[in-house]
């Protein structure tokens, strides 16, 4: 779906979070209603689903935001440095892997002369959870789309251990025992996290915080 206006971006973001919440909530009700002999299996399946929607929403929402920005014809010299870094990510990665001074010079030249280049819609393709949306990867994605991350720092342990860690244990075939109350807490936490990401991206679009401030950030 082409996202050309702020209203279209908000509609796309709202639809994306709505179906994921609905599916997570349906599975929670089924888990809570299951008899004790089945509940352990339901909890394990629901734990994997929580992670799937955590990763799926963050990656998709960030890509929707970049598609919206990419259609605005923004020049790199006018947007915050996180977005610039994402836009030049392939060039930076290539230079980092080389010991040749000429390659490093090419990168510096690219950075210095890129102010009039426009943010491309294909920048969205550079957003990836790399199959493991832990806290470090979350920070990398949020910084890349120009968002602040301090409001997520107190949930690092929750993300890494309760969301990613438990999912990995189940997905890799370990007999991980997860109590119902722990699953319910994780469900509530994931809903809160994706709500916050939704709000932060929408607020960035509304307030145009993607534009570079006088301080350069």
FIZAGU-593730 format. One record per residue (C-alpha): residue in one letter; y, x, z. Coordinates in steps of 0.1 Angstrom, whole numbers, padded with zeros to 4 digits, always signed. Each point is the difference from the previous one (the first is absolute). Layout:
N
AYXZ;...
***
This chain:
217
X+0000+0000+0000;X+0034+0014-0010;X+0024+0002+0029;X+0035-0001-0012;X+0020-0016+0028;X+0001+0001+0038;X-0013-0036+0001;X-0030+0010-0021;X-0007+0030+0022;X+0001-0022+0031;X-0023-0026-0016;X-0025+0027-0010;X+0001+0016+0035;X-0004-0034+0017;X-0029-0009-0022;X-0017+0034+0006;X+0002-0003+0038;X-0009-0037+0001;X-0034+0002-0016;X-0010+0030+0020;X+0010-0017+0033;X-0019-0031-0010;X-0032+0020-0007;X+0002+0020+0032;X+0007-0031+0021;X-0029-0018-0016;X-0024+0028+0008;X+0013+0002+0035;X-0007-0037+0006;X-0035+0004-0015;X-0006+0031+0023;X+0012-0018+0031;X-0022-0030-0008;X-0031+0019-0008;X-0029-0001+0025;X-0006+0031+0021;X-0029+0012-0021;X+0022+0000-0032;X+0033+0010+0015;X-0006+0037+0000;X-0005-0001-0037;X+0030-0021-0006;X+0022+0024+0020;X-0012+0030-0020;X+0007-0018-0033;X+0034-0013+0013;X+0009+0036+0011;X-0005+0012-0036;X+0020-0029-0013;X+0029+0008+0023;X+0002+0035-0014;X-0003-0013-0035;X+0030-0022+0004;X+0020+0026+0019;X-0004+0025-0028;X+0002-0026-0028;X+0033-0015+0012;X+0018+0033+0007;X-0009+0015-0033;X+0007-0032-0020;X+0032-0008+0018;X+0013+0035-0006;X-0008-0002-0037;X+0017-0034-0003;X+0031+0015+0016;X+0000+0030-0024;X-0005-0023-0030;X+0030-0020+0012;X+0021+0031+0003;X-0013+0014-0033;X+0014-0030-0018;X+0035+0005+0014;X+0007+0031-0020;X+0008+0021+0030;X+0010+0037-0006;X-0017+0026+0022;X+0034+0013+0011;X+0008-0033+0016;X-0032-0007+0020;X-0013+0013+0033;X-0019+0033+0000;X-0033-0015+0009;X+0000-0019-0033;X+0011+0031-0019;X-0028+0020+0016;X-0025-0027-0011;X+0014-0001-0035;X-0003+0038-0003;X-0034+0002+0018;X-0020+0011-0030;X+0025+0029-0007;X+0000+0010+0036;X-0038+0000+0002;X-0003+0021-0031;X+0025+0025+0013;X-0017+0002+0034;X-0033+0009-0017;X+0015+0029-0019;X+0010+0035+0010;X+0022+0005-0031;X+0037+0003+0006;X+0007-0015-0034;X-0018-0032+0011;X+0020-0001+0032;X+0032+0005-0020;X-0009-0029-0023;X-0004-0022+0031;X+0034+0010+0014;X+0016-0006-0034;X-0016-0034-0002;X+0013-0009+0035;X+0035+0012-0008;X+0002-0018-0033;X-0018-0033+0008;X+0029-0019+0015;X+0005-0020-0032;X-0037-0007-0005;X-0010-0035+0009;X-0027-0011+0025;X-0029-0010-0021;X-0022-0030+0006;X-0031+0022-0002;X+0011+0016+0033;X-0021-0028+0015;X-0032+0016-0012;X+0007+0030+0023;X-0006-0022+0031;X-0035+0004+0013;X-0018-0003+0033;X-0025+0026-0012;X-0027-0022+0014;X+0011+0005+0036;X+0033-0016+0011;X+0004+0018+0033;X+0033+0006+0017;X+0008+0031-0020;X-0006-0017-0033;X+0021-0030+0011;X+0029+0023+0008;X-0003+0017-0033;X+0001-0033-0019;X+0029-0014+0020;X+0020+0032-0003;X-0007+0000-0038;X+0016-0035-0004;X+0029+0010+0022;X-0008-0017+0032;X+0004+0012+0036;X-0033+0004+0019;X+0010+0004+0037;X-0007-0036+0007;X-0037+0006-0008;X-0004+0032+0021;X-0013-0018+0031;X-0028-0015-0020;X-0015+0032-0013;X-0030-0001+0024;X-0006-0037-0009;X+0000+0007-0037;X-0021+0032+0001;X-0026-0011+0026;X-0001-0038+0001;X+0006-0008-0037;X-0011+0031-0021;X-0024+0015+0025;X-0020-0031+0006;X-0001-0009-0036;X-0013+0034-0010;X-0027-0001+0027;X-0012-0034-0013;X+0004+0009-0037;X-0019+0032+0004;X-0030-0017+0015;X+0005+0007+0037;X-0012-0026+0025;X+0035-0004+0014;X+0002-0026+0028;X+0033-0018+0001;X+0007-0026+0026;X+0015-0033-0010;X+0031+0006+0021;X+0006+0034-0017;X-0004-0016-0035;X+0024-0028+0009;X+0025+0026+0012;X-0004+0020-0032;X+0005-0032-0021;X+0033-0008+0018;X+0011+0036-0004;X-0007+0001-0037;X+0019-0033-0006;X+0029+0015+0019;X+0000+0032-0021;X-0001-0017-0033;X+0028-0024+0012;X+0021+0030+0008;X-0006+0017-0033;X+0008-0033-0018;X+0033-0003+0019;X+0010+0036-0004;X-0005+0000-0038;X+0018-0033-0004;X+0028+0011+0022;X+0003+0032-0021;X+0003-0020-0031;X+0026-0025+0014;X+0022+0027+0016;X-0005+0024-0029;X-0009+0028+0024;X-0017+0017-0029;X+0034+0013-0009;X+0009+0035+0011;X+0024+0002+0030;X+0029+0025+0001;X-0022+0022+0022;X-0024+0003-0029;X-0030-0018+0016;
***
